[in-house]
Amino acid sequence: MYFRHQTFRKYQDKLIKDVLKAIETNSCLLANAPTGLGKTDAVLGAALTKALEKNLVVFFLTPKISQHKIALEVIKGINEKYGLGIKAVDLVGRKYMCIHPSLLNLDHDNFYTMCKALREDEICSYYGKAVGYSKEEKITANLLKKELEKQNVYEFENLMEFGKKKEACPYELLISLTDSSTVIVGDYYHLFIKPVREVLLKKARKELEDSIIIVDEAHNLPSRLRANLSKTLTEFMLKRVDYELELVGGEKLGIVESFKEWVKSILKEKREATLSKEDFINFVEQNFEWENLKSYLEEAGVNYSKITRRNSFCLKVSSFLSLWEEEGGEVRIAKKSKYYSISKKLLDISSQANILNQAYSSIIMSGTLHPVEMYKDILGIKKPIMRAYPSPFPARNRLFIIQKGITTLYSKRGEELYKSYAEWIDKVFQASPGGVAVFFPSFEVLEGVSTFIKSNFLKQERKSTPSKNLLILKKFRSKKSLLLAVQGGSFSEGVDFNNGEIKVLIVAGLALEEMNIERKALVDFYEKKFKKGMDYGYIYPAVTKALQAAGRAIRREQDKAVILLMDERFRWSNYFKFLPPESYIITPNPIKYINEFFK
């Protein structure tokens, strides 16, 4: 087997054998593989070995661009060790590789509509140089491709530099290299969103049936798929539509007030209520023909963006109308918060995830894919191999404590609770020999508790930037510090504490979602389908956030840390059953155990 290192880590060989078995039997491996196992090396090495043997392509999919690099380093290492010359491409979205000055500041919906319009009108010179409108341009574009084909591993940053230098679309240059690549590293949406998948497979000349799909950090996949296929329409958007139509010389819709009154009639004094697909279609068709309105708004939106180089709400509303028509496992909601709005929220992701069953084989992996049975169910996996591997790190280097007698239960929140949490956090910080990171269920709780903390602390901001987060991380590493952050935020997943700077990690409460119509619909959907509605739709998403945050503490074999679950609900059976199989100390006073551990 192709493997870039000289020896296997503990349990890594077991993961490799399971990957090989899944590929040989055309199955899907669901792997709960903890930090430190070396899962990227294990899975990619095994998959690549079989791909070369069987003439398959490997898709390595991640939720973030920053996670592409480790996969590319694995390919480079294998090439260097075995002299294989395997070709791999680092694929990111067209929007993130665009160098056209008119499109740089557009959001997702607007960018793709405008980009398509410029290409179809043959007025994007960058596309012309990368693909070619005329016969002569196609010859020039082919020469650029041949120049790039001298390399083996194509990183998107390098393609960006090359594209800028040649004034040719970096994305089109990059995607032209997929047809000769054995490994394509990309984002979830490259395969799971149907229109994107169809274009990619066509240009790459690949078939799903001849693909090994690897999904990294797969605990993110369900929420990402739901978010990608959910949209909202507000009265503010309709106001902006009229403004744009007036600017481009079109006839205004003039339905803002009637939209508000219509939503009010559905709500009947409630904050939110369900509605049907037909309810909104009937409202629209009182004044417009549905299909004509979609095309009218799209054309006006393109004109507005061409004139102003700004995002168009006409395009956003047109996109919403298209999504509203589609049916299949969703809930539709009318709501009043800052604005009156209607939303379509996806519940059933199994149809989007079905490509995992269509592929030659699939590998779904994460350090918090627990319980694996749940992911098998909600993704609709038909030929599963389910595995949970132990942590390769010494058990003596970690201590798990559940603190009873304290909770962030919503009904308990207030000054008294926040003071109690602050006092305990101060005590833990004093007892710790190094840095302490505290992850709260929300910014509301973080702000409430931080008011009463006496120790100096660093704090995650609601609207922080990557550069600000890196500055906080630098300060946290420089000396013993106290960091306050939120579960599910950038510090709990996007930042790697890999220098042993965390000595005590506190999970200060459960990040349970509000039981609103959308959440209740998800619970009801999973209850009807699997008889596990509360587990799959409500409890486990919160526990996953807690486990992701807890995983920041120990990143290397030599790291030593205490993970303190500071909420008594973690010992309740309906939550405890989702925790990893570790030894837990349950106590109202964790300080003495922290002191003993570090002695």
Helices and strands as residue ranges (DSSP letters): H 12-24, E 28-32, H 39-54, E 57-62, G 65-67, H 68-82, E 88-90, H 94-97, H 108-120, H 125-130, H 135-148, E 153-154, H 156-166, H 170-176, G 178-180, E 183-187, H 189-192, H 194-204, G 208-210, E 211-215, G 218-220, H 221-228, E 231-234, H 235-247, H 256-267, E 272-274, H 277-284, H 290-308, H 313-325, E 330-336, E 340-346, H 350-353, H 355-358, E 361-366, H 372-379, E 384-388, G 395-397, E 398-403, G 410-412, H 415-431, E 435-440, H 443-450, E 458-459, H 466-478, E 482-486, I 490-494, E 502-507, H 517-530, H 533-534, I 535-539, H 540-550, E 561-565, G 568-571, H 573-576, E 584-587, H 591-598
